[in-house]
Amino acid sequence: MDSYLIEPKQLNDELYTTRVVLLRAVMKDPFAEKGAPTNHDYLPQARNFDLEGQGSDKTSALPHMSPSTEILSHYLGSLGIAISTPVVVYDDKGIFSAPRVWWMLKSLGHESVTVLNGGLPAWKQNGLTLNAEPASPGRNRLYEAKFQSTWFVDKATVIQAMSSPVQIVDARSRERFAGKAKEPRAGVVSGHVPDSINLPFTQLLENDKFKPVDQLAATFTRFGININQPIIVLCGSGVTACIVGMAALMCGAKQVSIYDGSWTEWGSCEDCPVETLGD
């Protein structure tokens, strides 16, 4: 199994011949229109991983912060997952929240975890079997994490990176990066980290799937990002940043971190410098 992506037909072939566990990365779509219908289709054997609930640190005022290693390990164990369990993560949108869950598992030292390229839409396009409800997690497992400290970084690390060769990459839209669009969260100013590079995560996707690696690499080059140098990625709340981070790793990057507090923390910090772009 590839360490990054798996295609629908390959997953379908492996679903009943391996002990793979499917995790559906559940998160409210901030870009969905109000009143949009809720999806009730699940891949066979899929279990919900709730990024709005137990998959986030409920003690933090910031959205989608990764829980402590202990809490996250307990949550994964309650889903019937051990650190040796092969896991495939997918989301209903295609590629949106699944890379975030992949990143969280990687931060715990989980080796066998991949993302379903294209998620639920790609699965449906291939005419594969669906269920009307999630699967039961079964018995609890002991999840023995091997925490890796470099997958997530904090605000202090970003401040230090500003005066170093580390590239700070912002995965938000051009309008938000420029400071021309109002931030969706109260108390968060518009703009970006000074000298950061804007690479909207949508540039790395096509038809809600990751582009081929050669196209991903060309995109990083076009936006002036050197994947051979250290990279810190941020977005609004640390979710879509993982799309950019994962794409960089797929292209051979060796040192990529996600700023977990992302712009929600930076843009609400009175002492953090902020830049905007002129017309």
C-alpha positions as CSV (number, residue, x, y, z in Angstrom):
1,M,0.0,0.0,0.0
2,D,1.4,3.4,-1.0
3,S,2.3,5.6,2.0
4,Y,0.3,8.6,0.6
5,L,-2.6,7.7,-1.7
6,I,-4.7,4.8,-2.7
7,E,-7.2,4.8,-5.7
8,P,-10.8,3.6,-5.3
9,K,-10.4,0.4,-7.3
10,Q,-7.3,-0.7,-5.5
11,L,-9.0,0.0,-2.1
12,N,-12.0,-2.0,-3.2
13,D,-9.8,-5.0,-4.1
14,E,-8.1,-4.8,-0.7
15,L,-11.1,-4.1,1.4
16,Y,-12.1,-7.7,2.1
17,T,-8.7,-9.3,1.8
18,T,-6.8,-7.2,4.4
19,R,-7.6,-5.9,7.9
20,V,-7.7,-2.3,6.7
21,V,-9.8,0.2,8.7
22,L,-11.5,3.0,6.8
23,L,-11.9,6.4,8.6
24,R,-14.3,9.0,7.3
25,A,-12.9,12.4,8.2
26,V,-16.0,14.3,9.4
27,M,-15.9,18.0,9.3
28,K,-18.4,20.8,8.5
29,D,-17.7,22.2,5.1
30,P,-17.1,25.9,5.6
31,F,-17.6,26.5,1.9
32,A,-20.9,24.7,1.6
33,E,-24.1,26.7,0.9
34,K,-26.5,26.9,3.8
35,G,-29.2,24.3,3.6
36,A,-27.0,22.0,1.5
37,P,-28.1,18.4,1.9
38,T,-26.1,16.2,4.3
39,N,-24.5,13.1,2.9
40,H,-25.5,9.8,4.4
41,D,-23.4,7.5,2.2
42,Y,-20.5,5.5,3.8
43,L,-17.8,3.3,2.3
44,P,-18.1,-0.3,3.5
45,Q,-16.6,-0.7,7.0
46,A,-16.0,3.0,7.4
47,R,-16.0,4.6,10.9
48,N,-16.4,8.3,11.6
49,F,-13.4,10.3,12.8
50,D,-14.9,13.5,14.1
51,L,-12.7,16.5,13.5
52,E,-15.2,18.8,15.2
53,G,-15.6,16.5,18.2
54,Q,-13.1,14.0,19.7
55,G,-10.7,14.6,16.9
56,S,-9.9,18.2,18.1
57,D,-8.6,19.6,21.4
58,K,-11.7,20.6,23.3
59,T,-9.6,22.5,25.9
60,S,-8.4,25.0,23.3
61,A,-10.2,28.1,22.2
62,L,-8.7,27.5,18.7
63,P,-10.6,25.3,16.2
64,H,-9.3,21.9,15.1
65,M,-6.2,21.9,17.3
66,S,-4.8,18.4,17.6
67,P,-5.6,16.7,20.9
68,S,-2.9,15.5,23.3
69,T,-1.1,12.2,22.3
70,E,-2.9,10.5,25.2
71,I,-6.4,11.7,24.2
72,L,-5.9,11.0,20.5
73,S,-4.5,7.6,21.2
74,H,-7.5,6.8,23.3
75,Y,-9.9,8.0,20.6
76,L,-8.2,5.9,17.9
77,G,-8.2,2.8,20.2
78,S,-12.0,3.3,20.7
79,L,-12.3,3.2,16.9
80,G,-10.7,-0.3,16.9
81,I,-7.3,1.0,15.7
82,A,-3.9,0.0,17.0
83,I,-0.7,1.6,15.7
84,S,-0.1,-1.4,13.5
85,T,-3.5,-1.3,11.9
86,P,-3.6,-0.4,8.2
87,V,-5.8,2.7,7.9
88,V,-7.3,4.5,4.9
89,V,-8.8,8.0,5.4
90,Y,-11.3,9.6,3.2
91,D,-13.7,12.5,3.2
92,D,-17.1,13.3,1.5
93,K,-15.7,16.3,-0.4
94,G,-12.9,14.5,-2.3
95,I,-9.7,15.9,-0.9
96,F,-10.4,18.2,2.0
97,S,-10.3,17.0,5.6
98,A,-8.8,13.5,5.0
99,P,-5.2,14.8,4.8
100,R,-5.6,16.4,8.2
101,V,-6.4,13.0,9.8
102,W,-3.6,11.4,7.9
103,W,-1.2,14.1,9.3
104,M,-2.5,13.5,12.8
105,L,-1.9,9.8,12.6
106,K,1.6,10.4,11.2
107,S,2.4,12.6,14.1
108,L,1.7,9.6,16.3
109,G,4.2,7.4,14.4
110,H,1.5,5.5,12.4
111,E,3.2,4.1,9.4
112,S,0.4,2.3,7.5
113,V,-2.0,5.2,6.7
114,T,-3.1,6.4,3.3
115,V,-5.7,8.8,1.8
116,L,-8.3,7.7,-0.6
117,N,-7.6,9.9,-3.6
118,G,-10.9,11.6,-4.6
119,G,-12.7,10.4,-1.5
120,L,-16.4,9.6,-1.6
121,P,-17.0,11.3,-5.0
122,A,-14.4,9.1,-6.7
123,W,-15.7,6.0,-5.0
124,K,-19.2,6.8,-6.4
125,Q,-17.9,7.5,-9.8
126,N,-16.4,4.0,-9.9
127,G,-19.8,2.5,-9.1
128,L,-18.5,0.8,-5.9
129,T,-20.6,-0.4,-2.9
130,L,-21.9,2.0,-0.4
131,N,-23.5,1.6,3.0
132,A,-26.2,3.8,4.6
133,E,-24.5,4.0,8.0
134,P,-21.1,3.8,9.6
135,A,-19.7,0.5,10.7
136,S,-19.3,-0.5,14.3
137,P,-15.8,0.0,15.6
138,G,-15.9,-3.4,17.4
139,R,-13.7,-3.9,20.4
140,N,-11.4,-1.3,21.8
141,R,-7.7,-1.6,20.9
142,L,-4.6,-0.3,22.7
143,Y,-3.0,2.4,20.6
144,E,0.6,2.8,21.6
145,A,1.7,6.1,20.0
146,K,5.3,6.9,19.1
147,F,4.9,10.7,19.1
148,Q,6.8,12.6,16.4
149,S,7.3,16.2,17.5
150,T,8.1,17.7,14.0
151,W,4.7,17.2,12.4
152,F,3.1,20.1,14.2
153,V,4.7,23.4,15.3
154,D,3.5,26.3,17.4
155,K,3.4,30.1,17.1
156,A,6.9,30.5,18.7
157,T,8.4,28.2,16.1
158,V,6.8,30.3,13.3
159,I,8.2,33.5,14.8
160,Q,11.7,31.9,14.8
161,A,11.3,30.7,11.3
162,M,10.6,34.3,10.0
163,S,14.3,35.0,10.5
164,S,15.6,31.7,9.0
165,P,15.7,29.9,5.7
166,V,12.4,28.1,6.6
167,Q,9.7,28.8,4.0
168,I,6.3,29.7,5.5
169,V,3.6,28.7,3.1
170,D,0.0,29.9,3.4
171,A,-2.7,27.5,1.9
172,R,-5.6,30.0,2.1
173,S,-7.1,31.7,-0.9
174,R,-5.4,34.6,-2.6
175,E,-8.1,37.0,-1.4
176,R,-7.7,36.0,2.3
177,F,-3.9,36.1,2.0
178,A,-3.9,39.5,0.5
179,G,-6.2,40.8,3.3
180,K,-9.0,41.7,0.8
181,A,-11.4,39.1,2.2
182,K,-12.8,39.3,5.7
183,E,-11.8,36.4,7.9
184,P,-14.7,34.0,8.7
185,R,-13.9,33.9,12.5
186,A,-14.6,36.8,14.8
187,G,-11.6,38.7,16.2
188,V,-9.3,37.5,13.5
189,V,-7.7,40.2,11.3
190,S,-7.1,39.8,7.6
191,G,-3.7,39.5,6.0
192,H,-0.7,37.1,6.2
193,V,2.5,36.3,8.0
194,P,5.2,38.7,6.6
195,D,7.3,37.1,3.8
196,S,5.2,34.0,3.7
197,I,4.3,32.4,0.3
198,N,0.7,32.0,-0.8
199,L,-0.1,28.6,-2.4
200,P,-3.8,28.1,-2.3
201,F,-4.5,24.4,-1.6
202,T,-6.9,24.3,-4.6
203,Q,-3.9,24.7,-6.9
204,L,-2.8,21.2,-6.0
205,L,-6.1,19.5,-6.8
206,E,-8.0,18.7,-9.9
207,N,-11.6,17.2,-9.9
208,D,-11.2,17.0,-6.1
209,K,-8.2,14.7,-6.4
210,F,-4.5,15.3,-5.9
211,K,-2.8,16.1,-9.2
212,P,-0.1,13.7,-10.4
213,V,3.3,14.2,-8.6
214,D,5.0,15.8,-11.6
215,Q,2.3,18.4,-11.8
216,L,2.4,18.9,-8.0
217,A,6.2,19.5,-8.2
218,A,5.8,21.9,-11.1
219,T,3.2,23.9,-9.0
220,F,5.6,24.2,-6.1
221,T,8.3,25.5,-8.4
222,R,5.9,27.9,-10.1
223,F,5.0,29.4,-6.7
224,G,8.6,29.8,-5.8
225,I,8.7,27.0,-3.1
226,N,11.9,24.9,-2.8
227,I,10.8,21.4,-1.5
228,N,14.4,20.7,-0.6
229,Q,14.3,23.5,2.1
230,P,12.3,23.3,5.3
231,I,8.6,24.3,5.0
232,I,6.0,25.3,7.6
233,V,2.4,25.4,6.2
234,L,-0.6,27.2,7.7
235,C,-4.2,27.9,6.6
236,G,-7.2,29.1,8.5
237,S,-7.4,26.4,11.2
238,G,-4.7,23.8,10.2
239,V,-6.9,21.6,8.0
240,T,-6.3,22.5,4.4
241,A,-2.6,23.2,5.2
242,C,-2.3,19.4,5.5
243,I,-3.2,19.2,1.8
244,V,-0.2,21.3,0.9
245,G,2.0,19.6,3.4
246,M,1.1,16.2,2.1
247,A,1.6,17.2,-1.5
248,A,5.1,18.5,-0.6
249,L,6.0,15.2,1.0
250,M,4.7,13.4,-2.1
251,C,7.2,15.5,-4.1
252,G,10.1,14.4,-1.9
253,A,10.2,17.1,0.7
254,K,12.0,16.0,3.9
255,Q,11.1,18.6,6.4
256,V,7.5,19.8,6.4
257,S,5.5,20.9,9.5
258,I,1.9,22.3,10.0
259,Y,1.4,25.4,12.2
260,D,-1.5,24.0,14.2
261,G,-2.9,27.3,15.4
262,S,-2.7,28.6,11.8
263,W,-4.2,32.0,10.9
264,T,-6.9,31.8,13.5
265,E,-4.2,32.1,16.2
266,W,-1.9,34.4,14.3
267,G,-4.6,36.8,13.2
268,S,-6.0,37.1,16.7
269,C,-2.6,37.7,18.3
270,E,-1.9,41.4,19.0
271,D,1.8,41.0,19.0
272,C,2.1,39.0,15.7
273,P,3.1,41.0,12.7
274,V,0.7,41.0,9.8
275,E,1.1,42.1,6.1
276,T,-1.5,42.8,3.4
277,L,-1.1,43.2,-0.3
278,G,-1.9,46.4,-2.1
279,D,-4.2,46.7,-5.2
